[in-house]
Amino acid sequence: MHNNNKQDTPLSVLIVGAGFGGIGLAIRLDKAGISDFLILEKSGDVGGTWRDNSYPGAACDVPSHLYSYSFEPRAQWSSRYSPQAEIHDYIRHCARKYQLYPRIAFDSEISQAQFDETRGLWTVHTTDGRDYQARALVTACGQLNRPIFPDIAGLDSFAGEAFHSARWRHDVDLTGKHVAVIGTGASAIQFVPQIAPRVERLTLFQRSAPYVIAKADRRYSPREQALLERFPLLQRLSRGSHYLMHEMRALAFISFPSLMKVMEGSFRKHLEKGVSNPQKRAQLVPDYPMGCKRMLISNDFFPAVDRDNVDLVTTGIQAITPHGVKTQDGREYPADVLIFGTGFAATDFLAPMTIKGLAGRDLNDAWRAGAEAYKGISVSGFPNLFILYGPNTNLGHSSIIYMLESQFNYVVGCLQALKRRGLRYIDVKPDVQSAFNARIQDAISTTIWSRGCNSWYQTAEGKQTNNWPGYTFSYRRLTRTPELDDYECAR
């Protein structure tokens, strides 16, 4: 492992984060002949969100054949939608196969990065006092890496065990306990069905009901796995068909939001089948248009909520007390354990790092009104900085791995241009970035995500900073090759 405090020669690239983005880019850099890179990873292992989210029932909501690198297909997925442990294992396999472990500095959290204009170099400081230098800095931190706790009075007064689903305490035995779960988002709908049969009583606090539709999951038989292994074309066909099916969903999100009405019917059928208790069923119907918040897929969430030992509470929370949760109607629900399924600080992007560009400009200041980047990758005033899974590159309908691979192409193209032309740096022109983002915000205003609901896709002020308002193939076309006319090029 790299433990040097001082570097002799600057690297070509420093990558921040060893999840799907960082590992995939490293493999692509090697293939492009750019091999003097280092990955800085704040944790002790690769895997990103799939390392952190080990809660019971954690799984992907995109089919495995699509939620994997196109250049590293896997025939041995156990089921159509893989569980967390298999996905984490896949990322580890990729890091091993492509010999990346020696080029990862683990337990290296970045406190600050600053750009030296005269030398065209990024200097990166880690919290343990190490410094690194590189021509280019690529952040691959993901959008779902910083768990958030709700701002509730008395949060610290709780006497029992309390934890966030993304930092699951496997040492806490929930058997026979009174458990309070705050939040009914993508994580809660997966872990609630796993813990409900074990606990004495589960009280589920819901702020707004999610749209949950059926999950077309199934296990792959050993025969299917063997066929996929033997005939790689079958894997490509499976990936292609999943891609087309998911891309068609985007018609409803992006082009024809009225199509969501059709899907609402399948949601209601799924709800009626899963929940017999009429009061709970009424509480589980959302009060906003389908699709304007993240849609969820699960076959066991509704039956879990329907259980006699599960209470669904929709009254707002007033405070956490030492022994439970008090709602605004004055009622207190007792709890031995408190679990937060309250999501992530998705719109903060690169926080809490301090990133300083030209003339010491701070990226957090540049993004005060909401993060934005050219093609979701480059930010004006921050030369040779490239962001993977940056602003407006999240999807509501398909695999983020496909988007990441588009970004790998673009970043590699930029790095090759820097070298080929002997440039000190490239910095996207401010007017190019502004025009691009005006188009993005304009396009997003007609999508389902702008139908008047608050979600993690937008800032508190309502700026849509997370989602890509188009099809994934249009993004791939856009990122095929960098146009250097879009950048100030300094020799």
Buried (B, 14 or more C-beta within 10 A) or exposed (E): EBEEEEBEEBBBBBBBBBBBBBBBBBBBBBEBEBEEBBBBBBBEBBBBBBBBBBBBBBBBBBBBBBBBBEEBBBBBBEBBBBBBEBBBBBBBEBBEEBEBBEBBBBBBBBEBBBBEBEEBBBBBBBEEEBEBBBBBBBBBBBBBBBBBEBEBEBBEEBEBBBBBBBEBBEEBEBEEBBBBBBBBBBBBBBBBBBBBEBBEBBBBBBEBBBBBBBBEBEEBEEEBBEBBBEEEEBBEEBBEEBBEBBBEBBEBBBEEBEBBEEBBEEBEEBBEEBBEBEEBBEBBEBEBBBBBBBBBBBBBBBBBBBBEEBBBBBEEBBBBBEBBBBBEEEEEBEBBBBBBBBBBBBBBBBBEBBBBBBEEBBBBEBBEEBBBBBBBBBBBBBBBBBBBBBBBBBBBBBBBBBBBBBBBBBBBBBBBBBEEEEBBBBBBBEEBBEEBBEEBBEBBEEBBBBBEBEBBBBBEEEBBBBBBBBBBBEBBEBBEEBEBEBBBBBE
